[in-house]
Amino acid sequence: MTEIEVPYQETIGVRHPRSWITRYWFSQDHKVIAVQYGVTAIAVGLVALVLSGLMRIQIGFPGLLPFITPDVYYQAVTMHGMIMVIFLLTAFLLGAFGNFCVPLMLGARDMVFPFVNMLSYHVYLLSVVVLMASYFVPGGPTGAGWTLYPPQAILPGTPGVDWGIVTMLLSLIIFVVAFTMGGLNYITTILQARTRGMTLMRMPLTVWGIMMATVLGLLAFPALFVSGVMMLLDKLVGTSFFMPAIVSFGQPLEHSGGSPLLFQHLFWFFGHPEVYIVALPAFGVVSELISVHSRKNIFGYRMMVWALVAIGALSFVVWAHHMYVAGMHPYFGFFFATTTLIIAVPTAIKVYNWVLTLWKANIKLTVPMLFALAFILTFVVGGLSGLFLGNVIIDVPLSDTYFVVAHFHMVMGVAPILVIFGGIYHWYPKLTGRMLNNTLGQLHFWVTFLGTYAIYYPMHYLGFIGVPRRYYANGMESDFYPESAATLNEFITIAALVVGLMQFVFVYNLIASYFRGKAAGSNPWEATTLEWQTPNTPPSHGNWGDTLPTVHRWAYDYSVPDEDQDFIPQNVEHT
Amino acid sequence: MKTISEARGTLVTTLADDWGSDIATLKGVPWGKVMMWVFLVSDTFIFTCFLVGYMSVRMSTIEPWPNPSEVFALHAFGVSVPLLLIAIMTFILISSSGTMAMAVNMGYQRRKKAATNLILVTALLGAMFVGMQAFEWSKLILDEGVRPWTNPFGAPQFGAVFFMVTGFHGLHVSAGVIYLLTIAFRIRRGKYDESDFEIVEISGLYWHFVDLVWVFIFALFYLW
């Protein structure tokens, strides 16, 4: 096919905004939208961080802060989980990295539909506002736990049953709308708006990761949307989708004939791909960081791409491994355990390839690289405990203990957030033209990395001795714990508070370096991908001058033998 | 001469090379069309989840499911005709897909006037469908006493899923009517004069999708 020689985006200019409002608030520039997504996600993430601190204080030092009542505690558990998974991780990895990287890395001027992209952010902002409104409605936010299992989520006795659950569900429904608008844009841009020479197999792995995650999102978020709508109807209209005949506080309720398990299926049909919606962009970004900062091409690029695709496909047939304790036919348990363990194969391929990329490489221990290395370690630890939990017979006794908390925080909490940090340290120079402070960065890294191990390693042990998760206080039933459980909880709490405080140093670094950071130049890491080859730093609106760049090679030409410099940008011709 | 397996190999590699080549994976396909297709795939999952939820509560409920031939019967000329109204509604919606397809054809022939009129006819048929759905709903609610939480015919989940799923579909049709009217208005204003009028096909994709979903809802709610 040779009819299309000129990328369509080259023939149309971008419409430059005239006023401050259209430039910085209702901006249609993908870079501004990325920053908006990023800042909102970080802000709401700090709220969730403070909530986790409150929870840890109650667990480590019960009764130290008298205002943490059981209701406040359960509300904190719920809001912390939901904010971190949806409104921070998903929104940051896809909203911020997705918006920033996709057009720049593909050599496009912008997303294909900038207006829809702008709407996407503002709908996301609305969903955050509705979520945060939970704290200002009568009764406060819902305390149902982030999984929002009915019937307990909408029955008296759960905090926030009057208003909190409604704002939570509305906020999720709005978020799905926002995500859909963004996701349609990413996929169409990646498929249809690449520059000359940018074939699919020359795309940086970051773009592959974002694309696969977006596909997963577009197919998985519908289940969340539908379960949200049905639960809202159960709560507000009095239908019985999820509500069986039930006696509450001695009174039989009007409901009958619904299926609570239906909600669990719908929720986890969304919930498990959601893990990979967070993980796949992180895989992509970390591949980028490792290759750039070890000055070596990524090992097994094609395998990396196919592993992303395979993980994405498999992630839709494993969801019921979250429901072993809900009870299911043994054959189903067998099926879901098998598929769950099979996912370890493409995931292990990725880990091996990262390690083989590092093999005999010229590793530069920059801050982004430290975070990338920390990601590999953390992800392996969290992934291995996942192999335990994927087996029915091991999962059943460990379910709802701190082992599970440790597992999913390691694998989908800490690991992606380390990549987010690494990515921020990596791309901040391109975004602002200034480097982040290295000393603060090193401090932030070591405290966060070692601190998270101090927090989550002991939790595995707590889980093994049977300490249940989500408990406000341990009563008489907990007499069988050894004394050390309480001591460990105190230790974990102190570690968590230190790590939490360190994140404010990171935020300070982000702000201070914007004004006083060292000038970065256009390509401080000497990277090959297109975002570092823009004519201006920070890239101007429209990214490229009159002509889009032409790509001549793949994204990972590092340390090519017999070349003068150890990297060859993608837009340099073969000689 | 190539053997069959060689030819097949060439076909696959050529396809892969085309899709994987630079600039655009789907050559010559407008951005909006790609975006609409991706959106429709996502929307398919929404309706699938709704319908699976419907099947699931139909299995979990303890009371017998109402007989659709009785619930949806209409008294016309003194006899009770099962599914009369819904047959008319289905006929109207399927016909609107026909007029939409004709509009797409007229669009590609650059016959703006004909295309606009056919889109308007499609929107009118869609509006009729929504109107008849409103009539059906009001009959069920006011005359028969069907509510989302209870109904006189049997399982309370019947009303719940019926109103939820047909309501969600009705919202899609209503949104489609507004979308089509907007497109017709913009075509008349000359907004697409420099294009190939693929916008008619894009909006048509959405309209056909809404129709197709109706076929499933019709089969699963009225015939099952």
Boltz contact constraints between the chains, C-beta under 6 A:
constraints:
  - contact:
      token1: [A, 1]
      token2: [B, 27]
      max_distance: 6.0
  - contact:
      token1: [A, 4]
      token2: [B, 23]
      max_distance: 6.0
  - contact:
      token1: [A, 7]
      token2: [B, 23]
      max_distance: 6.0
  - contact:
      token1: [A, 112]
      token2: [B, 31]
      max_distance: 6.0
  - contact:
      token1: [A, 184]
      token2: [B, 35]
      max_distance: 6.0
  - contact:
      token1: [A, 184]
      token2: [B, 38]
      max_distance: 6.0
  - contact:
      token1: [A, 184]
      token2: [B, 39]
      max_distance: 6.0
  - contact:
      token1: [A, 187]
      token2: [B, 38]
      max_distance: 6.0
  - contact:
      token1: [A, 188]
      token2: [B, 31]
      max_distance: 6.0
  - contact:
      token1: [A, 188]
      token2: [B, 34]
      max_distance: 6.0
  - contact:
      token1: [A, 188]
      token2: [B, 35]
      max_distance: 6.0
  - contact:
      token1: [A, 191]
      token2: [B, 25]
      max_distance: 6.0
  - contact:
      token1: [A, 191]
      token2: [B, 34]
      max_distance: 6.0
  - contact:
      token1: [A, 192]
      token2: [B, 24]
      max_distance: 6.0
  - contact:
      token1: [A, 192]
      token2: [B, 31]
      max_distance: 6.0
  - contact:
      token1: [A, 192]
      token2: [B, 34]
      max_distance: 6.0
  - contact:
      token1: [A, 194]
      token2: [B, 22]
      max_distance: 6.0
  - contact:
      token1: [A, 194]
      token2: [B, 23]
      max_distance: 6.0
  - contact:
      token1: [A, 196]
      token2: [B, 22]
      max_distance: 6.0
  - contact:
      token1: [A, 197]
      token2: [B, 22]
      max_distance: 6.0
  - contact:
      token1: [A, 198]
      token2: [B, 22]
      max_distance: 6.0
  - contact:
      token1: [A, 199]
      token2: [B, 20]
      max_distance: 6.0
  - contact:
      token1: [A, 199]
      token2: [B, 21]
      max_distance: 6.0
  - contact:
      token1: [A, 199]
      token2: [B, 22]
      max_distance: 6.0
  - contact:
      token1: [A, 200]
      token2: [B, 20]
      max_distance: 6.0
  - contact:
      token1: [A, 201]
      token2: [B, 20]
      max_distance: 6.0
  - contact:
      token1: [A, 218]
      token2: [B, 42]
      max_distance: 6.0
  - contact:
      token1: [A, 219]
      token2: [B, 45]
      max_distance: 6.0
  - contact:
      token1: [A, 222]
      token2: [B, 45]
      max_distance: 6.0
  - contact:
      token1: [A, 222]
      token2: [B, 46]
      max_distance: 6.0
  - contact:
      token1: [A, 222]
      token2: [B, 49]
      max_distance: 6.0
  - contact:
      token1: [A, 223]
      token2: [B, 49]
      max_distance: 6.0
  - contact:
      token1: [A, 225]
      token2: [B, 46]
      max_distance: 6.0
  - contact:
      token1: [A, 226]
      token2: [B, 49]
      max_distance: 6.0
  - contact:
      token1: [A, 226]
      token2: [B, 50]
      max_distance: 6.0
  - contact:
      token1: [A, 237]
      token2: [B, 148]
      max_distance: 6.0
  - contact:
      token1: [A, 238]
      token2: [B, 149]
      max_distance: 6.0
  - contact:
      token1: [A, 239]
      token2: [B, 148]
      max_distance: 6.0
  - contact:
      token1: [A, 239]
      token2: [B, 149]
      max_distance: 6.0
  - contact:
      token1: [A, 239]
      token2: [B, 160]
      max_distance: 6.0
  - contact:
      token1: [A, 240]
      token2: [B, 156]
      max_distance: 6.0
  - contact:
      token1: [A, 241]
      token2: [B, 57]
      max_distance: 6.0
  - contact:
      token1: [A, 257]
      token2: [B, 61]
      max_distance: 6.0
  - contact:
      token1: [A, 257]
      token2: [B, 62]
      max_distance: 6.0
  - contact:
      token1: [A, 257]
      token2: [B, 157]
      max_distance: 6.0
  - contact:
      token1: [A, 259]
      token2: [B, 56]
      max_distance: 6.0
  - contact:
      token1: [A, 259]
      token2: [B, 60]
      max_distance: 6.0
  - contact:
      token1: [A, 262]
      token2: [B, 56]
      max_distance: 6.0
